[in-house]
């Protein structure tokens, strides 16, 4: 049995002091103490943590912040180590500390999340008593890439689609593609088919009012900013009985705006609409590293492991492969969840279903005209532009 602790962080009347409550889930034993901000500066919280040169130091400050004089975190880690299991920390962070990079927790020169801990940013109690048995079938995944024509940098959506096919082609995954990039297209697919995982890739941002939005497309390929309530009510609600994971692979979808009343895009979907789990990125993310994360998360989920184990595997791979990169992606990956702890979605031992969908081009005889010989082609910009011209007329 894993060692689970729920840790709540709430502000006190003193603006630089927080009430930290540790709850042992199994024993229902609780302890609380007041803690200062651990001498974390605003620069560290907002900017410096993105630099590998500062991450160890900030991670150790966060460790001491949660640990307290009674060594709560250390004792929890020791307890988990004795059982030979990672520690699961279900973190309930108040708005004031919701954007702190707790994924960087470190001790003795080593980060904890890649192998010794799971961190779930828990924002509700919905489904706390619900247990869902894994299905004896392949994982069902719906993928959609969004790239509005007037938005820069342009997302190479067809390459993105081919990449996800390449990543999953030898895995036991039934994957479908929604190729319009639009909210309406997503709704239509979810009305007619059931999916365990919905993956939406594209650009996202936060407006001047602190409102998070995802940049999708309309049917002519133009930009359409979609906010969390709209995404839920106009699309995701159609799959609410089946959805186990939403992966918002867009920059800043897991970021809580500072000095604003709002929360992150991911948190809003869990808190307000009971999405069981949402994976998101806390800041801007490098495409190559995001692809590695996706590859290992879906690899682990498809072989019957739970989401916590899948995310842990992805973090370790990112840390190992890109340890010399100036842009570290592994601590940006944020998992928001309800009270329904992640379970395996499918049973182990599913058979792989090869899906050869790579693009192969050739040239017409006696011509330099390149045509598609085999493979997948998504939506065409020419169609969107034609529809736009017809609508204009």
Secondary structure, 3 states (H helix, E strand, C coil): CCEEEEEEEEECCCCCEEEEEEEECCCCEEEEEEEECCCCCHHHHHCHHHCHHHHHHHHHHHHHHHHCCCCHHHHHHHHHHHHCCCEEEEEEECHHHCCCCHHHCEECCEECCCCCEEEEEECCCCCCCCCCCCECCCEEEEEEECCCCCCCCCCCHHHHHHHHHHHHCCCCEEEEEECCCEHHHHHHHHHHCCCCEEEEECCEEECCCCCEEEEEECCCCCEEEEEHHHHHHHCHHHHCCCCCEEEEECCCCCCCCCCCCCCCHHHHHHHHHCCCEEEEECCCCCHHHHHHHHHHHHHHHHCCCCHHHHHHHHHHHHHHHCCCCCCCCHHHEEEEECCCCCCCCECCCCCCCCCCCCCEEEECCCCCCEEEEECCCCCCHHHHHHHHHHHHC
